[in-house]
Amino acid sequence: MRAKCPAQTRDRPVRSRILRTGAGSPGCFRATGDGDLLRDEADAGGTQSGLHATIKAWGLPAVERFWTARGVDETWKAVQELDRLRHSFAYGTDGAVIKLDSFAQQREAGSTAKAPRWAIAYKFAPERAETRLNAITVQVGRTGVLTPVAELEPVLLAGTTVSRATLHNRDEIVRKDIRVGDFVLVEKAGEVIPAVVGVNTVRRPPECSRSFFHPNARRARPARCNMKAKWRFAART
């Protein structure tokens, strides 16, 4: 949904996948003890898997695949199979959610103040791509913080073409020994923000520049902020 141009956001179709039922006409739904609204559980066989089958039978858009599993081994096999299949889905996904199948057991397990005890999320390893670092530019933030940015050879990563990625700060560049001309490894933090996470030193050209320094401005110089990793422009004295 996010876009710089409001017209693009307006024109994009909105699609959904239904995971559970909710509030409806009087008498059609009832409230459970934890405040969630579920249709009569008898129609779904009293299980999460039965609910998914019911949603599909209604002709509503449901998740493409779900698995029922017994024990850790079967659950892990299902997670691995989902990891192999997820790139063929019409939308991006970065993990799996493992739930107790029985609604009765879900109510018995209950919830904490932040999350249900009957469900847990598993994050897949983020995709990585290798590409050449052409240059390092510097962005100046609203508060004057200097953020180095990697200018990359465009590469396809997690469904989009990436040509820029964050390098966080100068200390990270030094720690990872990142040099202009290197072949770097890029991944999307949280499947969203591209970041340089490493260097393929085997492919390092001999002419790579060794160090990165923040550029000087006409009336300011880069300075470290109170011994932290952040740098800002400071007025020249």
ZAMARGU-4260 file (C-alpha; in steps of 0.2 Angstrom, whole numbers, plus 5000, padded with zeros to 4 digits):
<rodrens>
0) 5000/5000/5000 | 5014/5012/5003 | 5020/5024/4989 | 5026/5041/4988 | 5013/5046/4975
5) 4995/5046/4983 | 4987/5042/4966 | 4997/5026/4965 | 4990/5021/4982 | 4973/5026/4977
10) 4973/5015/4961 | 4980/5000/4969 | 4968/4986/4972 | 4966/4979/4990 | 4965/4961/4992
15) 4965/4950/5008 | 4966/4933/5015 | 4954/4928/5028 | 4961/4919/5043 | 4946/4919/5055
20) 4928/4924/5057 | 4923/4940/5066 | 4908/4950/5071 | 4892/4948/5060 | 4873/4949/5061
25) 4865/4946/5077 | 4863/4928/5082 | 4876/4922/5069 | 4892/4924/5080 | 4895/4923/5098
30) 4909/4929/5109 | 4922/4918/5117 | 4929/4921/5135 | 4945/4930/5128 | 4934/4943/5119
35) 4937/4936/5101 | 4921/4933/5090 | 4920/4916/5082 | 4906/4908/5072 | 4898/4892/5080
40) 4913/4881/5082 | 4902/4865/5077 | 4902/4872/5059 | 4921/4871/5059 | 4923/4855/5068
45) 4930/4864/5083 | 4947/4866/5075 | 4957/4880/5067 | 4960/4868/5051 | 4941/4865/5051
50) 4939/4884/5051 | 4950/4886/5036 | 4941/4873/5026 | 4924/4881/5031 | 4931/4898/5024
55) 4936/4890/5008 | 4919/4882/5007 | 4910/4899/5008 | 4920/4904/4993 | 4930/4917/5003
60) 4949/4920/4999 | 4958/4910/5012 | 4977/4906/5014 | 4984/4895/5000 | 4991/4882/5011
65) 4989/4876/5029 | 4995/4860/5037 | 4990/4850/5052 | 5004/4841/5061 | 5008/4831/5077
70) 5024/4833/5086 | 5039/4844/5083 | 5046/4834/5068 | 5030/4835/5058 | 5028/4853/5062
75) 5046/4857/5057 | 5043/4848/5040 | 5028/4859/5037 | 5038/4874/5040 | 5051/4869/5028
80) 5038/4865/5015 | 5030/4882/5017 | 5047/4890/5015 | 5049/4881/4998 | 5032/4886/4992
85) 5030/4904/4999 | 5039/4912/4984 | 5025/4906/4972 | 5011/4915/4982 | 5004/4931/4976
90) 5010/4941/4991 | 5026/4941/5001 | 5028/4932/5018 | 5043/4931/5029 | 5037/4917/5042
95) 5025/4904/5048 | 5013/4904/5062 | 5011/4888/5072 | 4994/4887/5082 | 4985/4874/5093
100) 4972/4867/5081 | 4959/4864/5094 | 4949/4880/5099 | 4946/4872/5116 | 4964/4870/5119
105) 4967/4888/5113 | 4955/4894/5126 | 4963/4883/5139 | 4981/4890/5135 | 4974/4908/5136
110) 4985/4923/5132 | 4997/4935/5140 | 4995/4954/5140 | 5003/4955/5123 | 5001/4938/5114
115) 4991/4922/5114 | 5000/4907/5122 | 4992/4895/5109 | 5002/4902/5094 | 5020/4906/5090
120) 5028/4914/5075 | 5043/4907/5066 | 5054/4919/5055 | 5062/4912/5039 | 5080/4916/5035
125) 5080/4933/5025 | 5084/4931/5006 | 5102/4937/5002 | 5109/4944/4985 | 5126/4948/4980
130) 5130/4963/4970 | 5144/4976/4967 | 5146/4992/4978 | 5148/5006/4966 | 5149/5020/4978
135) 5146/5026/4996 | 5135/5042/4998 | 5130/5051/5014 | 5113/5056/5019 | 5110/5070/5031
140) 5095/5068/5042 | 5084/5081/5050 | 5094/5081/5066 | 5110/5082/5056 | 5115/5063/5058
145) 5126/5057/5044 | 5120/5040/5037 | 5131/5031/5024 | 5122/5023/5010 | 5128/5010/4998
150) 5125/5014/4979 | 5123/4996/4971 | 5122/4988/4955 | 5103/4984/4954 | 5099/4967/4960
155) 5083/4958/4962 | 5079/4954/4980 | 5063/4948/4988 | 5053/4953/4974 | 5060/4971/4971
160) 5075/4978/4962 | 5087/4985/4975 | 5100/4999/4970 | 5103/5007/4987 | 5105/5000/5005
165) 5109/5007/5022 | 5127/5005/5029 | 5121/5011/5046 | 5137/5021/5051 | 5155/5022/5049
170) 5159/5010/5063 | 5149/4996/5054 | 5159/5000/5038 | 5175/4998/5047 | 5170/4983/5056
175) 5164/4974/5041 | 5178/4980/5030 | 5167/4987/5017 | 5176/4995/5002 | 5170/5003/4986
180) 5171/4991/4972 | 5168/4976/4983 | 5155/4962/4980 | 5143/4964/4995 | 5129/4954/5002
185) 5112/4962/5004 | 5097/4957/5013 | 5081/4966/5018 | 5079/4968/5037 | 5062/4962/5041
190) 5059/4959/5023 | 5058/4978/5020 | 5074/4989/5022 | 5089/4984/5012 | 5105/4983/5021
195) 5123/4977/5017 | 5127/4963/5029 | 5144/4957/5023 | 5157/4956/5010 | 5163/4943/4998
200) 5181/4945/5000 | 5185/4931/4988 | 5179/4942/4974 | 5187/4958/4980 | 5196/4968/4966
205) 5214/4973/4970 | 5210/4992/4967 | 5196/4993/4980 | 5198/5009/4991 | 5202/5004/5009
210) 5194/5017/5020 | 5178/5027/5020 | 5178/5045/5028 | 5163/5057/5030 | 5165/5071/5018
215) 5168/5089/5024 | 5156/5103/5020 | 5161/5121/5017 | 5156/5127/5034 | 5156/5111/5044
220) 5165/5095/5048 | 5160/5078/5053 | 5161/5074/5071 | 5156/5059/5082 | 5141/5062/5094
225) 5147/5059/5112 | 5157/5044/5108 | 5143/5035/5100 | 5142/5027/5083 | 5132/5042/5076
230) 5141/5056/5067 | 5135/5074/5064 | 5141/5090/5055 | 5148/5102/5067 | 5152/5120/5064
235) 5170/5124/5060 | 5179/5134/5073
</rodrens>
